[in-house]
Amino acid sequence: MRIADLLSGKRGVEGVVTISPEAGVRELLALLAEHNIGAVVVSSDGEAIEGIVSERDVVRRLAQDGTVVNNTVGAIMTASVECTEPDADLDVVMQLMTERRIRHVPVRDGGALVGIVSIGDLVKHKIDQLTFERDQLDSYVHQA
C-alpha cells in the first residue's frame, strides 16, 4: 500500500494544519487542542515546509525553560523535517518513523505539502489489514 492510499482513507481531513514560525507557542497549543492533533507543520505560506512542531517539542522545552509559552513556534520547532511522497510504500515510511523515533511525517508532492501521516495512522492501517486477513482465513477454514 502507498501513502496516497492511506491519505485518501483518512476521514475528516481538510488539508494539513499549518502554523507560521512567528506564531506564539500559546497559539500553537490552542491549535493542537482545537484539531486534536499532536503536531503541526510550520509554514509561512501553507505549502513550503519550514519545520514541524509537536507536543513533544513543547514538553521538552518546558522541562528546560518554564517560559516556553512566551516563545515563538520558530524558536522551538524541529527544522530538519523527514518528509515522504504520496507514492512511498507504507512499510518504508513506518521503518523510517521507527528508526528516527518520529511520530509525524509530512507528505509532499512535487514540493507542495499535500498531507501528513502519523504513526497512529500507520498502526491503524496495519491493524485493519491484519483483521481483514484473519477474517478471510477464518472464513476459509470454516467454509467446509
Secondary structure, DSSP 8 states (H G I E B T S, - for coil): -BHHHHHHH-TT--S--EE-TTSBHHHHHHHHHHHT-SEEEE-SSSSS--EEEEHHHHHHHHHH-TTGGGSBHHHHSB-S---B-TTSBHHHHHHHHHHHT-SEEEEEETTEEEEEEEHHHHHHHHHHHHHHHHHHHHHHHT--
